Amino acid sequence: MPDRSVGLIGVTLVIVAIRAIESRDGMTVDLTPLPSDLLAGISSRIVNEVKGINRPAYDITSKTPSIIERE
């Protein structure tokens, strides 16, 4: 079940998270920063082209590979 939040009365906002990572050995993960203009473009395309998704989020949390694989 996706995370949801409410922005307007009666409107449910569906969230999708974007996380850019880099792994050299499959065991360690580093965050790969993305430029703000690239994030703006990704966000715009998601909102305009993916039905049902209306709130992209940029996830900068570090997580272990097992959690990344599960997602």
DSSP file (Angstrom, degrees, kcal/mol; ACC not computed):
  #  RESIDUE AA STRUCTURE BP1 BP2  ACC     N-H-->O    O-->H-N    N-H-->O    O-->H-N    TCO  KAPPA ALPHA  PHI   PSI    X-CA   Y-CA   Z-CA
    1    1 A M              0   0    0      0, 0.0     3,-0.1     0, 0.0     2,-0.0   0.000 360.0 360.0 360.0 126.9    0.0    0.0    0.0
    2    2 A P        -     0   0    0      0, 0.0     2,-0.2     0, 0.0    14,-0.1  -0.301 360.0 -99.5 -70.8 156.3    1.5    3.3   -1.0
    3    3 A D        -     0   0    0     12,-0.3    12,-1.6    11,-0.0     2,-0.3  -0.494  45.5-165.5 -68.7 145.2    2.0    6.2    1.4
    4    4 A R  E     -A   14   0A   0     10,-0.2     2,-0.3    -2,-0.2    10,-0.2  -0.960  14.2-179.5-134.8 152.7   -0.8    8.8    1.2
    5    5 A S  E     -A   13   0A   0      8,-2.0     8,-3.0    -2,-0.3     2,-0.5  -0.967  24.8-124.1-144.4 160.7   -1.3   12.3    2.4
    6    6 A V  E     +A   12   0A   0     -2,-0.3     6,-0.2     6,-0.2     3,-0.1  -0.925  29.5 164.7-111.9 129.1   -4.1   14.8    2.1
    7    7 A G  E    S+     0   0A   0      4,-0.9     2,-0.3    -2,-0.5    -1,-0.1   0.740  70.8  25.7-109.4 -36.5   -3.5   18.2    0.6
    8    8 A L  E >  S-A   11   0A   0      3,-0.7     3,-2.3     0, 0.0    -1,-0.3  -0.921  99.2 -85.3-126.2 152.8   -7.0   19.5   -0.1
    9    9 A I  T 3  S+     0   0    0     -2,-0.3     3,-0.1     1,-0.3    -3,-0.0  -0.391 116.2   5.3 -60.0 124.4  -10.3   18.5    1.5
   10   10 A G  T 3  S+     0   0    0      1,-0.2     2,-0.5    -2,-0.2    -1,-0.3   0.426 106.6 108.0  83.0  -0.5  -11.6   15.4   -0.2
   11   11 A V  E <   -A    8   0A   0     -3,-2.3    -4,-0.9     2,-0.0    -3,-0.7  -0.945  55.4-153.8-114.0 121.9   -8.5   15.0   -2.4
   12   12 A T  E     -A    6   0A   0     -2,-0.5     2,-0.5    -6,-0.2    -6,-0.2  -0.823   9.3-149.1 -93.9 126.6   -6.1   12.1   -1.6
   13   13 A L  E     -A    5   0A   0     -8,-3.0    -8,-2.0    -2,-0.5     2,-0.5  -0.829   5.9-149.2 -96.1 129.2   -2.5   12.7   -2.8
   14   14 A V  E     -A    4   0A   0     -2,-0.5    40,-1.7    38,-0.2    41,-1.3  -0.869  15.1-148.5-101.7 128.3   -0.5    9.6   -3.8
   15   15 A I  E     -b   55   0B   0    -12,-1.6     2,-0.4    -2,-0.5   -12,-0.3  -0.741  15.2-173.4-102.2 140.4    3.2    9.8   -3.1
   16   16 A V  E     -b   56   0B   0     39,-1.5    41,-2.4    -2,-0.3     2,-0.4  -0.996  18.2-142.1-125.8 137.2    6.1    8.2   -5.1
   17   17 A A  E     -b   57   0B   0     -2,-0.4     2,-0.5    39,-0.2    41,-0.2  -0.827   5.5-155.7-104.1 138.5    9.7    8.5   -3.7
   18   18 A I  E     +b   58   0B   0     39,-3.2    41,-3.0    -2,-0.4     2,-0.4  -0.944  16.4 174.5-108.6 126.2   12.7    9.0   -5.9
   19   19 A R        -     0   0    0     -2,-0.5     2,-0.6    39,-0.2    41,-0.1  -0.969  14.7-160.5-135.4 120.9   16.0    7.8   -4.5
   20   20 A A        +     0   0    0     -2,-0.4    12,-2.8    39,-0.3     2,-0.3  -0.887  23.5 168.5-101.2 120.8   19.3    7.8   -6.4
   21   21 A I  E     -C   31   0C   0     -2,-0.6     2,-0.4    10,-0.3    10,-0.2  -0.850  24.8-149.5-129.7 164.9   21.9    5.5   -5.0
   22   22 A E  E     -C   30   0C   0      8,-2.4     8,-2.7    -2,-0.3     2,-0.4  -1.000  12.2-177.3-134.6 135.7   25.3    4.1   -6.0
   23   23 A S        -     0   0    0     -2,-0.4     6,-0.1     6,-0.2    -2,-0.0  -0.990  12.8-177.2-136.1 127.4   26.7    0.8   -4.9
   24   24 A R  S    S+     0   0    0     -2,-0.4    -1,-0.1     4,-0.3     5,-0.1   0.764  89.6  17.7 -90.7 -28.1   30.1   -0.6   -5.8
   25   25 A D  S    S-     0   0    0      3,-0.4     4,-0.1     0, 0.0    -1,-0.1   0.373  99.3-111.2-128.2   3.4   29.9   -4.0   -4.2
   26   26 A G  S    S+     0   0    0      2,-0.4     3,-0.1     1,-0.1    -3,-0.0   0.423 107.6  72.8  79.0  -3.3   26.2   -4.6   -3.6
   27   27 A M  S    S+     0   0    0      1,-0.2     2,-0.4    38,-0.1    39,-0.1   0.663  91.3  49.4-113.8 -27.0   26.8   -4.4    0.2
   28   28 A T        -     0   0    0     36,-0.1     2,-0.4    37,-0.1    -2,-0.4  -0.898  65.3-161.5-117.1 147.6   27.3   -0.6    0.7
   29   29 A V        -     0   0    0     -2,-0.4     2,-0.4    -6,-0.1    -6,-0.2  -0.991   3.5-169.1-132.0 132.8   25.1    2.1   -0.7
   30   30 A D  E     -C   22   0C   0     -8,-2.7    -8,-2.4    -2,-0.4     2,-0.2  -0.947  29.2-112.7-118.9 142.4   25.9    5.8   -1.1
   31   31 A L  E     -C   21   0C   0     -2,-0.4   -10,-0.3   -10,-0.2    29,-0.1  -0.513  23.8-150.0 -68.0 136.7   23.4    8.6   -1.9
   32   32 A T        -     0   0    0    -12,-2.8   -12,-0.2    -2,-0.2    -1,-0.0  -0.932  17.5-134.9-109.5 106.8   23.9   10.1   -5.4
   33   33 A P        -     0   0    0      0, 0.0   -12,-0.0     0, 0.0    27,-0.0  -0.315  16.2-150.2 -63.1 141.4   22.9   13.7   -5.3
   34   34 A L        -     0   0    0    -14,-0.0   -14,-0.0     2,-0.0     5,-0.0  -0.908  22.0-106.8-112.1 141.4   20.7   14.9   -8.2
   35   35 A P     >  -     0   0    0      0, 0.0     4,-2.3     0, 0.0     3,-0.4  -0.332  27.4-121.2 -64.3 147.4   20.7   18.4   -9.6
   36   36 A S  H  > S+     0   0    0      1,-0.2     4,-2.4     2,-0.2     5,-0.2   0.831 111.6  55.6 -62.5 -33.5   17.6   20.4   -8.8
   37   37 A D  H  > S+     0   0    0      2,-0.2     4,-1.8     1,-0.2    -1,-0.2   0.876 108.5  48.4 -68.3 -34.6   16.8   21.0  -12.5
   38   38 A L  H  > S+     0   0    0     -3,-0.4     4,-2.6     2,-0.2    -2,-0.2   0.926 111.8  49.4 -66.8 -45.2   16.8   17.3  -13.1
   39   39 A L  H  X S+     0   0    0     -4,-2.3     4,-2.8     1,-0.2    -2,-0.2   0.889 109.1  52.9 -60.7 -39.6   14.6   16.7  -10.1
   40   40 A A  H  X S+     0   0    0     -4,-2.4     4,-2.4     2,-0.2    -1,-0.2   0.906 110.7  47.2 -62.4 -41.6   12.2   19.4  -11.3
   41   41 A G  H  X S+     0   0    0     -4,-1.8     4,-2.3     2,-0.2    -2,-0.2   0.913 112.9  48.0 -66.1 -43.3   12.0   17.6  -14.7
   42   42 A I  H  X S+     0   0    0     -4,-2.6     4,-2.5     2,-0.2    -2,-0.2   0.933 112.8  49.4 -61.4 -46.5   11.4   14.2  -13.2
   43   43 A S  H  X S+     0   0    0     -4,-2.8     4,-2.4     1,-0.2     5,-0.2   0.920 110.8  49.3 -59.2 -46.7    8.7   15.6  -10.9
   44   44 A S  H  X S+     0   0    0     -4,-2.4     4,-2.3     1,-0.2    -1,-0.2   0.912 111.8  48.2 -61.6 -44.4    6.9   17.4  -13.7
   45   45 A R  H  X S+     0   0    0     -4,-2.3     4,-2.4     2,-0.2     5,-0.4   0.908 111.2  50.6 -65.1 -41.0    6.9   14.2  -15.9
   46   46 A I  H  X S+     0   0    0     -4,-2.5     4,-2.2     1,-0.2     7,-0.3   0.956 113.4  44.6 -61.0 -50.0    5.6   12.0  -13.0
   47   47 A V  H  < S+     0   0    0     -4,-2.4    -1,-0.2     1,-0.2    -2,-0.2   0.883 122.0  38.2 -62.2 -39.3    2.8   14.4  -12.2
   48   48 A N  H  < S+     0   0    0     -4,-2.3    -1,-0.2    -5,-0.2    -2,-0.2   0.710 127.7  29.1 -86.9 -20.9    1.8   14.9  -15.8
   49   49 A E  H  < S+     0   0    0     -4,-2.4     2,-0.7    -5,-0.2    -3,-0.2   0.628 100.8  74.9-118.4 -16.9    2.4   11.4  -17.2
   50   50 A V  S >< S-     0   0    0     -4,-2.2     3,-1.6    -5,-0.4    -1,-0.1  -0.869  77.1-132.7-106.6 110.1    1.8    8.8  -14.5
   51   51 A K  T 3  S+     0   0    0     -2,-0.7     3,-0.1     1,-0.2    -3,-0.1  -0.329  86.8  13.5 -61.9 132.3   -1.9    8.4  -13.7
   52   52 A G  T 3  S+     0   0    0      1,-0.2     2,-0.6    -5,-0.1   -38,-0.2   0.254  99.6 104.6  89.8 -12.6   -2.7    8.4  -10.0
   53   53 A I    <   +     0   0    0     -3,-1.6    -3,-0.2    -7,-0.3    -1,-0.2  -0.901  29.0 151.7-103.8 123.5    0.6    9.8   -8.8
   54   54 A N        +     0   0    0    -40,-1.7   -39,-0.2    -2,-0.6    -1,-0.1   0.266  58.6  55.5-136.4  13.4    0.5   13.5   -7.8
   55   55 A R  E     -b   15   0B   0    -41,-1.3   -39,-1.5    -9,-0.0     2,-0.2  -0.631  60.5-171.0-147.7  89.2    3.2   14.0   -5.2
   56   56 A P  E     -b   16   0B   0      0, 0.0     2,-0.4     0, 0.0   -39,-0.2  -0.534   9.8-165.6 -73.9 145.4    6.8   13.0   -6.1
   57   57 A A  E     -b   17   0B   0    -41,-2.4   -39,-3.2    -2,-0.2     2,-0.7  -0.984  19.0-132.6-132.1 144.8    9.3   13.1   -3.2
   58   58 A Y  E     -b   18   0B   0     -2,-0.4     2,-0.6   -41,-0.2   -39,-0.2  -0.877  22.6-154.0 -99.8 112.3   13.1   13.0   -3.2
   59   59 A D        +     0   0    0    -41,-3.0   -39,-0.3    -2,-0.7    -2,-0.0  -0.775  22.2 170.1 -92.6 117.1   14.3   10.5   -0.6
   60   60 A I        +     0   0    0     -2,-0.6     2,-0.2   -41,-0.1    -1,-0.1   0.179  35.2 124.0-111.4  16.0   17.8   11.2    0.7
   61   61 A T        -     0   0    0      1,-0.1     2,-0.4   -30,-0.0    -2,-0.0  -0.498  61.2-125.3 -75.6 145.9   17.8    8.6    3.5
   62   62 A S        +     0   0    0     -2,-0.2     2,-0.3   -31,-0.1    -2,-0.1  -0.767  36.3 177.0 -89.6 136.6   20.6    6.1    3.6
   63   63 A K        -     0   0    0     -2,-0.4   -34,-0.1   -34,-0.0     0, 0.0  -0.936  31.8-100.9-137.6 158.9   19.4    2.5    3.7
   64   64 A T    >>  -     0   0    0     -2,-0.3     4,-1.8     1,-0.1     3,-0.7  -0.411  38.0-109.7 -76.1 157.0   20.9   -0.9    3.7
   65   65 A P  H 3> S+     0   0    0      0, 0.0     4,-2.8     0, 0.0     5,-0.2   0.846 115.9  60.2 -56.9 -35.5   20.9   -2.9    0.4
   66   66 A S  H 3> S+     0   0    0      1,-0.2     4,-1.5     2,-0.2     5,-0.1   0.883 106.9  45.9 -63.6 -36.2   18.3   -5.4    1.8
   67   67 A I  H <> S+     0   0    0     -3,-0.7     4,-1.4     2,-0.2    -1,-0.2   0.888 112.0  51.4 -70.9 -38.7   15.7   -2.6    2.2
   68   68 A I  H  < S+     0   0    0     -4,-1.8     3,-0.2     1,-0.2    -2,-0.2   0.916 109.3  50.4 -64.2 -42.5   16.5   -1.2   -1.2
   69   69 A E  H  < S+     0   0    0     -4,-2.8    -1,-0.2     1,-0.2    -2,-0.2   0.880 108.4  53.3 -62.2 -37.6   16.0   -4.6   -2.8
   70   70 A R  H  <        0   0    0     -4,-1.5    -1,-0.2     1,-0.3    -2,-0.2   0.817 360.0 360.0 -68.6 -31.4   12.6   -5.0   -1.0
   71   71 A E     <        0   0    0     -4,-1.4    -1,-0.3    -3,-0.2    -2,-0.2   0.478 360.0 360.0 -77.7 360.0   11.4   -1.7   -2.3
